[in-house]
Amino acid sequence: MLIRYGYAMTFDCAVDTPMACLLDVHPSRAGDICREESFRATPHTRSHRFQDAFGNRCRRFTAPAGRLTICCDGAIEDSGLPDPVRPHARETPVADLPDDTLQFLLGSRYIETDLLSQTAWDLFGDVTPGWTRVQAICDFVHARLTFGYENARATRTAAQAFAERVGVCRDFAHLAIAFCRCMNLPARYCNGYLGDIGAPANPAPMDFNAWFEVFLDGAWHTFDARHNAPRIGRILIARGRDATDVPLVNSFGPHNLASFEVWTEEVVEQARAAE
């Protein structure tokens, strides 16, 4: 399956404003990219890319005073298969976890394990450990929170989402991650592209999506508390402890987001030609 993806963002800045973005496809999917136009900025703005502590591709540039548009467009090969389901995947005892997974057991900016630990054990302590327990967490979060873009708030934490019972995809991910970490399951935050391939069309404008990964049986596995069903065509951009580590745009000064567009869709003509 061939999937087209991309974005276009326009910013208004009163003065020259340094920015750092995580908008490039993750290195783990770089080999699947068939075509990608280079990062473009209008007016032309010099940028450079570096790799952060989590292995994500970051880009730095200074937005000039006035209006700046950045964009990217590409196509990537995808298996066309839904997220794998491994119902017999087991938990790894903390003493046997790889060293690099331990940071994903700790509390972080949006994930208050200290506030949610007792709730997690009350809710999921008697659930069969492993994949079944993580799926029970997804089921609970999916049922407890009501999704709506009008409910977006950049400062909402996992504990606040639990109390308020509303949120957007990042809040679903944060709450599920928090419960997993409370149960000694390493869990990390992910964001990227996720279209409506193989799912009912959503009339709302496309956006970037957030989901999470849990370490079971020696490997990281994808879970999605918002959709709570295996999906087709995820294109990973970045991973981190929570949304703090993987902001799409980090501006070191005030700016106004004048426009924002995201696209991710199957290239149907290519798919039919291959049949």
ROPAPA-932016 format. One record per residue: x, y, z of N, C-alpha, C in turn. Coordinates in Angstrom, 2 decimals. Last residue first. Example, Ala and Ser with C-alpha at 12.3 -4.5 7.8 and 13.67 -1.06 7.14 Angstrom:
BEGIN
12.85,-2.25,7.08,13.67,-1.06,7.14,12.90,0.03,7.87 .
13.19,-5.69,7.80,12.30,-4.50,7.80,13.20,-3.30,7.80 .
This chain:
BEGIN
-2.83,-4.07,-8.83,-3.67,-5.26,-8.72,-3.68,-6.06,-10.02 .
-1.50,-1.74,-9.28,-0.69,-2.89,-8.85,-1.51,-4.18,-8.80 .
-3.43,0.07,-9.82,-2.53,-0.29,-10.90,-1.73,-1.54,-10.55 .
-4.60,0.42,-7.33,-5.35,-0.28,-8.36,-4.44,-0.74,-9.48 .
-2.57,1.83,-5.98,-3.01,0.55,-5.47,-3.73,-0.25,-6.55 .
-2.41,4.14,-7.47,-1.26,3.26,-7.43,-1.69,1.86,-6.99 .
-4.93,5.22,-6.89,-4.56,4.94,-8.28,-3.38,3.97,-8.33 .
-4.88,5.63,-4.11,-5.74,4.61,-4.67,-5.32,4.24,-6.09 .
-2.92,6.11,-1.70,-2.85,6.50,-3.10,-3.58,5.42,-3.88 .
-4.49,6.85,1.38,-4.00,5.84,0.46,-3.98,6.41,-0.97 .
-3.39,9.70,3.27,-4.42,8.94,2.56,-3.77,7.94,1.61 .
-3.10,12.52,5.05,-2.58,11.16,5.01,-3.67,10.28,4.43 .
-2.40,15.90,5.87,-3.06,14.92,5.01,-2.33,13.58,5.10 .
-3.10,18.94,7.54,-2.42,17.65,7.56,-3.15,16.73,6.59 .
-2.71,22.38,8.19,-3.32,21.35,7.37,-2.45,20.09,7.41 .
-3.25,25.54,9.43,-2.70,24.23,9.77,-3.44,23.18,8.96 .
-2.57,29.03,9.97,-3.25,27.93,9.28,-2.51,26.64,9.55 .
-1.45,30.64,11.97,-2.46,31.21,11.07,-3.22,30.14,10.30 .
-0.48,30.73,15.10,-0.65,29.71,14.06,-1.80,30.16,13.17 .
1.67,33.18,16.24,0.27,32.86,15.98,0.22,31.84,14.86 .
4.10,33.34,18.88,3.72,33.24,17.47,2.23,32.95,17.39 .
6.76,34.21,21.13,5.34,34.20,20.77,5.14,34.07,19.26 .
9.46,31.84,21.60,8.95,33.19,21.45,7.50,33.12,21.01 .
10.35,29.35,20.59,11.05,30.06,21.66,10.75,31.56,21.54 .
8.19,26.69,19.98,8.54,28.05,19.62,9.18,28.76,20.81 .
7.98,23.63,18.70,8.38,24.27,19.95,8.92,25.65,19.59 .
5.71,21.50,17.24,6.42,22.76,17.07,6.72,23.33,18.45 .
5.11,19.00,18.25,5.21,19.18,16.81,6.00,20.44,16.50 .
6.93,17.71,20.99,6.03,18.74,20.46,6.20,18.85,18.95 .
7.89,15.46,22.64,7.68,15.37,21.19,6.70,16.43,20.67 .
8.09,15.75,25.36,9.30,15.37,24.62,9.12,15.45,23.11 .
5.50,16.32,26.21,6.56,17.31,26.41,7.76,17.03,25.52 .
3.95,14.07,25.89,3.90,15.08,24.84,4.97,16.16,25.00 .
6.30,11.65,27.21,4.95,12.17,27.06,5.01,13.29,26.02 .
8.64,10.36,26.46,7.99,10.00,27.72,6.54,10.47,27.74 .
8.44,9.53,22.92,9.03,10.15,24.09,8.31,9.71,25.35 .
8.71,9.53,19.32,8.40,8.86,20.58,9.05,9.61,21.72 .
7.41,10.56,16.09,8.29,10.69,17.26,7.77,9.89,18.43 .
6.09,9.56,13.74,6.97,10.72,13.69,7.94,10.71,14.87 .
4.78,6.76,12.01,5.37,7.31,13.23,6.24,8.52,12.92 .
1.94,6.19,10.58,3.26,6.66,10.17,3.85,7.39,11.36 .
-0.44,3.62,10.19,0.24,4.55,11.10,1.61,4.92,10.54 .
-2.07,1.90,8.58,-1.39,3.07,8.02,-0.83,4.06,9.00 .
-4.93,0.79,10.33,-4.03,0.62,9.20,-3.36,1.95,8.88 .
-5.55,-0.33,13.72,-5.71,0.59,12.59,-4.64,0.33,11.54 .
-7.39,-2.02,16.20,-6.22,-2.02,15.30,-6.51,-1.15,14.09 .
-8.95,0.14,18.58,-9.09,-0.91,17.57,-7.84,-0.88,16.71 .
-9.14,2.53,20.03,-9.33,1.24,20.69,-9.64,0.12,19.70 .
-8.92,5.24,19.66,-9.68,4.46,18.68,-10.02,3.07,19.21 .
-7.65,5.88,22.19,-8.70,6.70,21.60,-9.55,5.87,20.63 .
-5.69,4.04,22.79,-6.86,4.11,23.68,-7.98,4.95,23.08 .
-3.79,1.95,21.20,-4.45,3.22,20.89,-5.74,3.31,21.69 .
-0.55,0.43,20.97,-1.90,0.48,21.51,-2.47,1.87,21.27 .
2.14,-1.58,19.81,1.28,-0.41,19.62,-0.09,-0.60,20.24 .
4.97,-2.72,21.65,3.74,-3.00,20.92,2.83,-1.77,20.91 .
8.36,-3.70,21.86,7.37,-2.63,22.01,6.18,-2.92,21.10 .
9.56,-6.72,23.49,9.38,-5.85,22.33,8.33,-4.79,22.64 .
9.63,-8.59,25.55,10.88,-8.20,24.92,10.76,-7.29,23.73 .
6.99,-8.88,26.49,7.68,-10.01,25.86,8.90,-9.58,25.05 .
6.28,-5.43,26.11,5.82,-6.75,26.53,6.63,-7.82,25.79 .
5.96,-2.11,26.45,7.00,-3.13,26.35,6.49,-4.43,26.96 .
3.75,-0.18,24.47,4.02,-0.84,25.75,5.03,-1.96,25.52 .
3.01,2.99,23.06,3.60,1.67,22.93,3.94,1.14,24.31 .
0.27,5.08,21.86,1.35,4.72,22.78,1.83,3.31,22.51 .
-0.72,8.05,20.05,-1.01,6.71,20.55,0.12,6.34,21.50 .
-2.05,10.84,18.34,-1.20,10.33,19.42,-1.68,8.93,19.79 .
-1.95,12.47,15.10,-2.56,11.62,16.11,-1.54,11.22,17.17 .
-2.67,15.44,13.21,-1.74,14.44,13.70,-2.41,13.68,14.84 .
-5.74,15.60,11.33,-4.80,16.13,12.32,-3.74,15.07,12.57 .
-8.22,16.56,8.94,-7.20,15.64,9.45,-6.26,16.37,10.40 .
-11.48,17.83,9.79,-10.16,18.01,9.14,-9.14,17.07,9.76 .
-14.18,15.44,9.95,-13.37,16.50,10.56,-12.05,16.64,9.80 .
-15.42,13.22,8.88,-15.56,14.49,8.17,-14.71,15.62,8.74 .
-13.93,10.15,8.47,-14.21,11.17,9.48,-14.29,12.52,8.78 .
-14.96,7.00,7.24,-14.43,8.33,6.97,-14.86,9.31,8.06 .
-14.25,4.01,9.03,-15.24,4.96,8.51,-14.63,6.35,8.34 .
-11.19,2.43,7.88,-12.09,2.87,8.95,-13.12,3.82,8.35 .
-9.27,2.02,5.97,-9.90,0.85,6.58,-10.84,1.17,7.71 .
-7.84,5.06,6.72,-7.73,3.87,5.87,-8.31,2.66,6.60 .
-7.84,7.59,7.75,-9.05,6.78,7.92,-9.02,5.54,7.04 .
-4.50,8.13,9.12,-5.68,8.48,8.35,-6.85,7.55,8.62 .
-2.13,9.31,11.04,-3.05,8.18,11.05,-4.32,8.61,10.33 .
1.18,10.34,11.82,0.04,10.38,10.91,-0.81,9.13,11.10 .
2.12,10.87,15.27,2.38,10.68,13.85,1.12,10.84,13.04 .
3.56,9.97,18.46,2.67,10.75,17.61,3.06,10.54,16.15 .
3.65,8.24,21.61,3.96,8.31,20.18,3.04,9.31,19.49 .
5.02,7.45,24.80,4.09,8.26,24.00,4.57,8.32,22.56 .
5.44,4.28,26.40,5.96,5.53,25.84,4.96,6.14,24.88 .
5.79,2.21,29.24,4.91,2.74,28.19,5.46,4.08,27.72 .
6.37,-0.65,31.17,6.97,0.48,30.45,6.07,0.92,29.31 .
4.44,-1.42,33.85,4.53,-1.72,32.42,5.17,-0.52,31.72 .
3.66,-1.07,36.49,5.02,-1.52,36.19,5.18,-2.03,34.76 .
1.28,0.17,36.79,1.25,-1.29,36.87,2.61,-1.90,36.51 .
1.95,2.79,36.23,1.58,2.46,37.62,1.57,0.94,37.84 .
2.23,2.56,33.49,3.42,2.75,34.32,3.14,2.42,35.78 .
-0.51,2.26,32.78,0.47,1.21,32.49,1.69,1.35,33.39 .
-1.59,4.71,33.62,-2.05,3.46,34.24,-1.06,2.32,33.99 .
-0.15,6.42,31.87,-0.05,6.55,33.33,-0.47,5.26,34.03 .
-1.05,5.59,29.36,0.36,5.44,29.72,0.53,5.49,31.24 .
-3.73,6.41,29.55,-3.41,4.99,29.40,-1.95,4.72,29.77 .
-3.36,9.19,29.74,-4.01,8.47,30.83,-3.69,6.98,30.74 .
-2.04,9.80,27.30,-1.42,10.10,28.59,-2.04,9.29,29.72 .
-3.94,8.98,25.35,-2.63,8.33,25.44,-2.00,8.56,26.81 .
-6.02,10.76,25.87,-6.26,9.32,25.94,-4.94,8.59,26.13 .
-4.65,13.13,25.37,-5.14,12.86,26.72,-5.46,11.39,26.91 .
-4.15,12.98,22.63,-3.00,13.01,23.55,-3.44,12.71,24.98 .
-6.75,13.09,21.53,-6.00,11.84,21.49,-4.81,11.84,22.45 .
-8.57,15.02,24.03,-8.25,14.68,22.65,-7.28,13.50,22.69 .
-11.23,14.90,26.52,-9.90,15.13,26.02,-9.79,14.88,24.53 .
-12.83,14.15,29.70,-12.85,14.64,28.32,-11.41,14.78,27.85 .
-12.84,13.71,32.43,-13.50,12.73,31.55,-13.68,13.23,30.12 .
-11.72,14.93,34.63,-12.62,15.72,33.77,-13.38,14.87,32.77 .
-10.14,12.92,35.85,-11.16,13.63,36.62,-12.18,14.32,35.72 .
-8.48,12.08,33.75,-9.26,11.10,34.50,-10.41,11.76,35.24 .
-7.30,14.51,33.11,-8.16,13.85,32.13,-9.05,12.82,32.81 .
-5.81,14.91,35.44,-6.90,15.84,35.12,-7.85,15.24,34.08 .
-3.98,12.82,35.21,-4.90,12.85,36.35,-6.07,13.79,36.10 .
-2.65,13.61,32.82,-3.39,12.35,32.88,-4.40,12.36,34.03 .
-3.26,17.17,32.22,-2.45,16.02,32.59,-3.31,14.75,32.60 .
-3.49,19.95,30.08,-4.22,18.86,30.77,-3.29,17.67,31.00 .
-2.39,22.04,28.68,-1.86,21.79,30.02,-2.52,20.60,30.72 .
-3.71,22.34,26.27,-2.30,21.93,26.24,-1.76,21.57,27.61 .
-6.75,21.02,25.54,-6.08,21.95,26.43,-4.65,21.49,26.61 .
-9.73,20.27,23.77,-8.26,20.33,23.78,-7.77,21.38,24.77 .
-12.41,20.07,23.40,-11.91,19.76,24.73,-10.38,19.85,24.84 .
-12.98,20.38,20.80,-13.30,21.52,21.66,-12.79,21.31,23.09 .
-12.46,17.91,19.81,-11.44,18.93,19.62,-11.71,20.16,20.49 .
-13.19,15.14,21.83,-13.72,16.31,21.15,-12.65,17.37,21.03 .
-14.13,12.12,23.50,-13.24,12.84,22.59,-13.95,14.04,21.98 .
-14.43,11.30,26.82,-15.18,11.70,25.64,-14.27,12.55,24.76 .
-13.22,8.58,28.76,-13.03,9.90,28.18,-13.92,10.10,26.96 .
-14.06,5.95,29.42,-14.17,7.02,30.40,-14.09,8.40,29.77 .
-13.61,4.22,27.27,-14.98,4.40,27.77,-15.11,5.62,28.68 .
-10.85,4.41,26.95,-11.73,4.67,25.80,-13.16,4.96,26.27 .
-10.00,3.54,29.45,-9.76,4.92,29.05,-10.69,5.31,27.90 .
-10.88,0.81,29.36,-11.34,1.73,30.40,-11.19,3.18,29.96 .
-9.51,-0.21,27.16,-10.98,-0.26,27.20,-11.52,0.75,28.20 .
-6.84,0.16,27.99,-7.36,0.87,26.81,-8.89,0.91,26.82 .
-6.83,-1.63,30.16,-6.57,-0.20,30.38,-7.10,0.61,29.21 .
-7.25,-4.01,28.80,-8.25,-3.56,29.78,-8.07,-2.09,30.10 .
-4.88,-4.12,27.37,-6.13,-3.92,26.64,-7.25,-3.49,27.58 .
-3.13,-4.58,29.49,-3.01,-3.34,28.71,-4.29,-3.07,27.94 .
-4.07,-7.14,30.30,-4.12,-6.00,31.22,-4.04,-4.68,30.47 .
-3.53,-8.68,28.05,-4.91,-8.56,28.53,-5.05,-7.36,29.45 .
-0.71,-8.62,27.87,-1.54,-7.95,26.84,-2.96,-7.71,27.35 .
-0.04,-8.76,31.39,0.36,-8.86,30.00,-0.58,-8.11,29.08 .
-2.18,-10.37,33.89,-1.03,-9.56,33.45,-0.72,-9.76,31.97 .
-5.65,-10.18,34.30,-4.54,-11.03,33.87,-3.39,-10.18,33.35 .
-6.60,-7.99,36.96,-6.68,-8.37,35.55,-5.46,-9.20,35.18 .
-6.38,-6.99,39.47,-6.85,-8.37,39.36,-6.97,-8.85,37.91 .
-5.54,-4.36,39.09,-4.70,-5.28,39.84,-5.09,-6.73,39.69 .
-7.06,-2.41,37.91,-6.44,-3.40,37.03,-5.58,-4.43,37.76 .
-8.23,-0.71,39.85,-8.94,-1.03,38.62,-8.40,-2.25,37.91 .
-6.37,-0.53,41.92,-7.76,-0.88,42.23,-8.51,-1.35,40.98 .
-4.13,0.29,40.50,-4.13,-1.05,41.11,-5.54,-1.48,41.51 .
-5.01,2.86,39.71,-4.62,1.84,38.72,-4.69,0.44,39.32 .
-5.39,4.13,42.15,-6.53,3.94,41.24,-6.22,2.84,40.24 .
-2.77,4.21,43.08,-3.76,3.41,43.80,-4.98,3.13,42.92 .
-1.55,5.89,41.04,-1.10,4.52,41.32,-2.18,3.68,42.01 .
-2.06,8.53,40.52,-2.95,7.53,39.90,-2.61,6.09,40.27 .
-0.16,10.14,41.69,-1.57,10.43,41.95,-2.50,9.31,41.48 .
2.24,9.08,40.72,2.00,9.12,42.17,0.53,9.33,42.49 .
2.16,9.44,37.99,2.01,8.08,38.51,1.72,8.08,40.02 .
1.17,11.67,36.07,1.38,11.67,37.52,1.14,10.28,38.08 .
2.19,12.92,33.24,1.82,11.58,33.72,2.17,11.45,35.20 .
3.26,15.14,32.14,1.82,14.96,32.00,1.31,13.67,32.62 .
6.01,14.91,33.00,5.28,16.17,33.04,3.77,15.97,33.03 .
6.16,11.68,34.67,6.71,12.73,33.82,5.73,13.91,33.81 .
7.13,8.73,36.49,6.25,9.85,36.25,6.95,10.89,35.38 .
8.58,5.80,34.88,8.57,6.91,35.83,7.50,7.95,35.49 .
8.90,3.92,32.99,8.11,3.52,34.17,7.88,4.69,35.11 .
10.64,4.76,31.13,9.23,4.75,30.74,8.34,4.10,31.79 .
13.13,4.35,32.12,12.63,5.72,32.13,11.14,5.78,31.79 .
13.53,1.63,31.58,13.16,2.03,32.94,12.62,3.46,32.99 .
14.45,0.84,29.15,13.00,0.92,29.30,12.59,1.54,30.64 .
17.18,0.57,29.18,16.63,1.73,28.48,15.11,1.83,28.55 .
17.67,-1.86,30.53,17.93,-0.58,31.19,17.22,0.59,30.52 .
15.08,-4.33,30.25,16.28,-3.66,29.73,16.43,-2.28,30.36 .
13.82,-6.06,33.14,13.62,-5.12,32.05,14.95,-4.57,31.54 .
13.97,-7.66,35.34,14.50,-8.21,34.09,14.34,-7.25,32.92 .
12.73,-6.35,37.42,14.13,-6.72,37.60,14.78,-7.21,36.31 .
10.07,-6.23,36.49,10.91,-5.02,36.49,12.39,-5.37,36.60 .
9.10,-8.89,34.30,9.33,-8.38,35.66,10.29,-7.19,35.62 .
7.14,-8.33,31.51,8.50,-8.62,31.95,8.67,-8.08,33.36 .
4.06,-9.83,30.46,4.80,-8.77,31.12,6.20,-9.25,31.48 .
3.51,-11.42,27.24,3.61,-11.41,28.70,4.32,-10.16,29.21 .
1.15,-12.01,24.70,2.38,-11.32,25.11,2.39,-11.11,26.62 .
-1.13,-13.11,23.72,-0.39,-13.92,24.69,0.92,-13.27,25.14 .
-2.17,-11.34,21.82,-2.89,-11.54,23.09,-2.14,-12.35,24.13 .
-1.13,-9.25,19.85,-0.40,-10.38,20.43,-1.00,-10.70,21.80 .
-1.81,-7.72,16.85,-2.38,-8.05,18.15,-1.69,-9.31,18.65 .
-0.58,-5.08,14.76,-0.53,-6.47,15.24,-1.15,-6.60,16.63 .
-2.67,-2.86,12.97,-1.74,-3.03,14.08,-1.74,-4.48,14.55 .
-3.41,-4.15,9.62,-3.72,-3.43,10.87,-2.65,-3.66,11.92 .
-1.52,-3.70,6.59,-2.08,-4.57,7.62,-2.41,-3.74,8.87 .
-0.17,-2.27,4.77,-1.61,-2.33,4.59,-2.30,-3.21,5.62 .
2.53,-1.82,4.85,2.08,-3.20,4.66,0.59,-3.29,4.34 .
3.52,0.99,2.89,3.00,0.43,4.13,2.48,-0.98,3.85 .
5.63,3.50,1.63,5.11,2.15,1.49,4.68,1.63,2.86 .
4.81,6.94,1.27,5.49,5.89,2.00,4.83,4.55,1.73 .
5.39,10.21,0.12,4.65,8.96,-0.03,5.49,7.86,0.60 .
4.99,13.74,0.93,5.72,12.54,0.58,4.80,11.35,0.40 .
5.66,17.08,1.77,4.74,16.16,1.11,5.53,14.93,0.68 .
5.66,19.95,3.85,6.32,18.73,3.41,5.26,17.85,2.77 .
6.20,23.35,4.94,5.41,22.26,4.41,6.29,21.09,4.01 .
5.64,26.56,6.40,6.49,25.38,6.25,5.62,24.23,5.77 .
5.46,30.02,6.06,4.79,28.75,5.82,5.82,27.65,5.67 .
5.38,33.03,7.88,6.21,31.92,7.39,5.33,30.69,7.21 .
5.16,36.53,8.19,4.46,35.26,7.95,5.42,34.24,7.35 .
7.09,38.30,10.62,6.10,38.29,9.55,5.48,36.92,9.42 .
10.47,37.54,11.18,9.32,38.38,11.53,8.38,38.44,10.33 .
11.34,34.10,10.44,11.54,35.55,10.35,10.30,36.31,10.78 .
12.14,31.42,12.48,11.07,32.02,11.69,11.28,33.52,11.63 .
14.92,29.51,12.34,14.41,30.75,12.92,13.38,31.33,11.98 .
15.11,25.99,13.04,15.18,27.14,12.14,14.70,28.36,12.90 .
15.62,22.49,13.29,15.71,23.83,13.88,15.77,24.87,12.78 .
14.09,19.33,13.70,14.55,20.36,12.78,14.52,21.72,13.46 .
14.67,15.91,14.58,14.23,17.26,14.92,14.81,18.24,13.89 .
13.86,12.62,14.72,14.45,13.62,13.84,13.84,14.99,14.14 .
14.51,10.68,17.71,13.62,11.36,16.77,14.39,12.35,15.90 .
15.91,9.50,19.76,16.10,8.97,18.42,15.18,9.58,17.38 .
15.78,10.72,22.15,14.88,9.58,21.96,14.99,8.99,20.55 .
17.41,12.91,22.02,17.80,11.84,22.94,16.94,10.60,22.79 .
17.36,13.75,18.44,17.25,14.03,19.87,17.58,12.79,20.71 .
19.28,14.67,15.68,18.58,13.58,16.35,18.55,13.85,17.85 .
18.66,17.41,13.39,19.50,16.67,14.33,18.65,15.58,14.98 .
18.80,19.63,10.59,18.16,18.54,11.30,19.15,17.87,12.24 .
18.32,23.12,9.88,19.14,21.92,9.93,18.46,20.90,10.83 .
17.47,25.79,7.59,17.18,24.90,8.72,18.22,23.79,8.74 .
16.69,29.01,6.27,17.66,27.93,6.48,17.26,27.10,7.70 .
13.93,29.81,4.40,14.54,29.92,5.71,15.49,28.74,5.90 .
12.06,31.55,2.00,13.13,30.58,2.26,13.80,30.88,3.60 .
8.78,32.52,3.27,9.98,32.70,2.45,11.08,31.73,2.87 .
8.55,29.09,3.19,8.28,30.27,2.37,7.95,31.45,3.28 .
10.27,26.04,3.21,9.82,27.20,3.99,9.67,28.38,3.05 .
10.27,22.53,3.10,10.19,23.81,2.39,9.67,24.89,3.32 .
12.01,19.53,3.09,11.36,20.54,3.93,11.41,21.89,3.20 .
11.78,17.82,-0.05,12.54,18.39,1.05,11.69,19.39,1.82 .
9.40,15.32,-0.73,9.96,16.63,-1.04,10.70,17.14,0.18 .
9.74,11.95,-1.11,9.52,13.00,-0.13,10.18,14.28,-0.61 .
8.96,8.62,-1.78,9.14,9.97,-2.32,8.90,10.96,-1.21 .
9.05,6.38,-0.21,9.25,6.25,-1.67,9.56,7.59,-2.30 .
10.05,5.19,2.87,9.68,6.39,2.12,10.03,6.20,0.64 .
11.04,3.09,4.27,9.77,2.87,3.56,9.36,4.06,2.71 .
13.26,3.90,5.66,13.46,2.99,4.55,12.21,2.73,3.73 .
12.14,5.38,7.76,12.82,6.08,6.66,13.00,5.19,5.44 .
11.03,4.40,10.01,10.24,4.26,8.78,10.93,4.88,7.57 .
12.85,5.00,11.97,12.46,3.59,11.83,11.62,3.34,10.58 .
13.03,7.81,11.99,14.05,7.02,11.29,13.67,5.55,11.07 .
9.78,9.30,11.38,10.74,8.69,12.29,11.76,7.85,11.51 .
9.29,12.18,9.37,8.99,10.77,9.62,10.13,10.15,10.43 .
9.33,15.41,10.93,9.88,14.45,9.96,9.49,13.03,10.35 .
8.56,17.00,12.96,7.58,16.80,11.90,8.07,15.81,10.84 .
9.31,18.69,15.44,9.37,17.26,15.21,8.25,16.92,14.24 .
11.14,21.77,15.52,9.97,20.99,15.12,10.29,19.51,15.08 .
11.89,24.80,16.99,12.34,23.42,16.82,11.11,22.57,16.57 .
12.65,28.25,16.36,11.70,27.15,16.49,12.43,25.82,16.35 .
13.14,31.72,17.06,13.69,30.37,16.92,12.61,29.32,17.15 .
11.92,34.45,15.38,11.59,33.54,16.47,12.20,32.16,16.23 .
11.84,37.90,14.78,12.51,36.64,14.45,12.39,35.69,15.64 .
8.52,39.06,15.72,9.98,39.23,15.61,10.57,37.89,15.16 .
5.93,38.27,15.39,6.19,39.70,15.47,7.67,40.00,15.29 .
4.78,35.81,13.13,5.68,36.15,14.24,5.96,37.65,14.22 .
2.57,33.42,12.08,2.82,34.86,12.09,3.64,35.18,13.33 .
2.78,30.42,10.16,2.95,31.13,11.42,3.09,32.63,11.17 .
1.30,27.62,8.73,1.67,29.02,8.54,1.67,29.73,9.89 .
1.91,24.40,7.44,1.62,25.25,8.60,2.10,26.67,8.30 .
1.11,21.36,6.07,1.42,22.75,5.75,0.99,23.59,6.94 .
2.07,17.94,5.44,1.51,19.00,6.28,1.86,20.35,5.67 .
1.62,14.43,4.56,2.24,15.74,4.53,1.53,16.74,5.43 .
1.40,11.48,2.50,1.33,12.17,3.79,1.95,13.55,3.64 .
0.10,8.63,0.86,0.61,10.00,0.76,0.42,10.69,2.11 .
0.94,5.29,0.75,0.22,6.32,1.49,0.89,7.68,1.26 .
0.50,2.22,-0.81,1.21,3.49,-0.84,0.35,4.56,-0.18 .
0.84,-1.19,0.00,0.00,0.00,0.00,0.88,1.24,0.00 .
